[in-house]
């Protein structure tokens, strides 16, 4: 069907607008609230094409997020774990043309559920802190999986948040650290999207610019919501949303198989 708005049909543009609203909401600190929208969007738009529309929108939302939470990031964690994300992004760029998206969605969902089981086990054992070596190894591993899953399926959020939950960070540090992590990952993805996959163009950027008011609305509403969370309730919320997102990814992957 011929596109009517920035190369998109009206239905596709509305789906993209919904993604933009929930992306703004998510970047306010209400993490993973946008995850169910991603499989829906990719049902109406070819996944690689959809990610070309999504990435500039994500970066715009990231700028909002890091500006608001700029003093809350834990740079020690970021410096030690982020190299793993770079390797994940590079691997994703290499295998992106060959890996089955349904299989990858199921794999990411499974990794997240296993991660959540590890978090719950850690909580039951009342291990409030990981030793430095375990923190380094797990940080690199989760960052690698985040870079890979973000590159191939725009679904890296639950993975890195699983690691940050293990560290028992406060609500503000969790939001600030994840905000900068996502921003750096998305910046690193740009060259592949531009020069290898060719799925970002003037048209996709223009479409995203027109949706900035929708993203801003989501951000404002999200900021109003996140203020009502305590650190404990926010942790429970993130674990719940991570689990639901993982289940949604697995179900969506199976449906694509079928």
N, C-alpha and C positions, 0 to 999 in steps of 0.2 A: 504494500500500500504506500502511495506517495506521501512523503512527509509534508506537513502543512506549517509547522512551527519549528524553525531551526533544524530541519531535517527529520522532524518527529511528527507522528500523528497526534491528534488532540489527546487521545487516551495515554499515549506514551509521555507526552509533556506533563499531563496531570500526575502520572506516576512519578516522574522526575521531580515535580514540585512537592509531592508528599515526602519523597526521600530528602529533599532539601529542608523541609520543615522539621522532620525528625532528626536530621543531621545537626541542625542548629540546636534543637532540644538536647541531643546527646552531648554536644560539645559544651553545654552549660555545666556538665558534670553528671547528668543522669545517664550514665554509661550504658550502652548496649540497647537503648530503647529503639534504635533504628534498625536493629538486626533483622527483624521479620520483614522489613520493607525490601531488603536487598534481593532475596529470591523472587519476590513478586515483580520487582522492576526487571529482573533478568528473564522473566517469563514473557514480557512484552517487548524487550529489546535484546538483541544479540549480546551475550555477556561481555565480550571484549569491547563492543561499541558502547555498551552501558557504562563500563568502567572509564571510558574516555570522557563521558559526560560527568561521571561521579567525581573523579579525582580533583578537577579544579574547584568543584563545589566543596569538597572535603577540605582543601587547602584554605579556602576562604573562611570556612567555619573554624579551622585550626587557628587561624590568625586571631579571630575573636577570642578563642579559648585561651591561648597562651598570653594574650594581652591581659585578660582578667585574672588569670591564675599565675602570673609571672613570678611571684615571690614564694610559691608553694612547691616548686619542683625540687626533688632530691637529685642533684647533679652527680653525686657519688654513684648512685644506682645507674643513672643514665650512661655515664662514662664507661662503667664496667660491663654493662650488658649490651649496649647498642652495637658493638662490632658483630655480634651474632646476627642481628637484623640485616646488616649489610650482606652477609653471606647468603641469608635466606632470600633477599631480594635478587641477588645475582643468579642464584639457582632458579628462582621463579621466572626470571627473564629468559633463561636458557631453555627451560622445559615447558614454558607457557604454551607453545604451539602443539605440544604432543600429549599433555596430560588431560585425561578426561575430567571435565568439570564436575559431573555428578560424583565420580569417585573421590575427587578432592574435597568436595563439600562433606561427604560422609567421613573422610579422614579427619578433617578439622574438627567436626562435631565430636568424634570419638576422642581426639586428643584433649578437648576441653573437658569432657566428662571425666576422663581419667585424672586430669589436673584437679578438678573439683573434689574427686574422691581423696586425692592426696591432701588437699586443704582440710577437708573434714577430719581425716585421720590425724593430721597435725594438731587440729583444734582439740580433738578428744584426748590426745596425749599431753595437751597443755604445754606444747613446746612453743613458747612465745617468740623465740628467736632462733633462726638458723645459724649454724656456724659459718664463718666467712668463706671457707672453701665451698661448702654446699651452695651458699648464696651465689658465688661466682659461676659455678657450673650450671646451676639451674637458671640463672639469669641469662647466660649465653644461649642455653638450649631453648628457653621460652622465647627469647628475642629472635632466634633463628626461625622458629616455627611461626612467629608473628610476621616476620618479613616475607616468608614463603607464602603463607596463607593470605596476607594482605595483597601480595603481588598477583596471585592467581585467582582469588575469589573475593577480594575486598572484605575479608572476614577475619582479620587478625585481632580485633578488639578483645574477644573473650580469652584469647591465649595469653597475651601479656598481662591482662588484668588478673588472671589466675596466679601468675607469679607475684604480682604486687600485693595480692591478698595474703599470700604466704608470709610476707614481710610485716604484716600487721601495721600498715601505715595508717596514719590518721586520715580522716575524710579529705582534708585539704591537700595533704601530701599525695594521696592516691590520685586525686583529680589533676593536680598540677604536674606530677611526674608523668602520668599517662598522656596528658595534653602535649607535652614537649616530645615524648616518645613518638606519638602518632604523627606529629608535625614533621619530625626528622625522617621518619619512614616514608611519608608521602612526598617529601622533597626528593628523596633518593629514587623514587619510582618515576619521576617525571622524564628523565632521559629515555628510558625504555618506551614509555607511552608515545613520546614525540618521534623518536628516531628509529625504533624497531617495530613497534606495533602500529604506529601511525593512526592512533585512535583519538588524538587530541588535535583539534583544528580551531580556526577562528570561529567557526559555527558553534562548536561545543562550548567554547569559552563565552561567547555571546549569550548562549542559552543560560549558562550558569549565572552570568552577571544579572540577567533579568530576574532571576530567582533570589537575589540577595535579600529583598524585603521579606520573603517567605522564610529564609534562613534566620534573619534577624528576629522575626516574630517567635520562631521556635526557641531561639537563644534566650529571649526575654522571659518567656513562659517557663523555660527550664530553670533559669536562675531563681525564679520565685519558688519553684518546687524544691530545689536542692537545699535551700536554706532551712527547710523543715526536717531534714535528716540529721540524726546524731551519727557519730562515727560507727556505733554498733549497728544501728538500723540501716545505715548506708552499706555496710559490709554485707548484711543479710540480703539487701536489695540486689547488690552486684552479683552475689553468689546465685540468687534465684534467677536473675536475668541471664547470667552466663549459662546456667543449666537449660533454660527455656530456649535460648539462642542455639545451643548445641543440638538440642532435640529438633529444632526447626531446620537446621542445616542438614541433619541426617535425613529427615523426612523429605525435604526438598530435593536432596540428592537422589534418593530412591525414586521419587516421582519422575525426575528427569531420565533416570535409567529406563523406567517403564514407558 
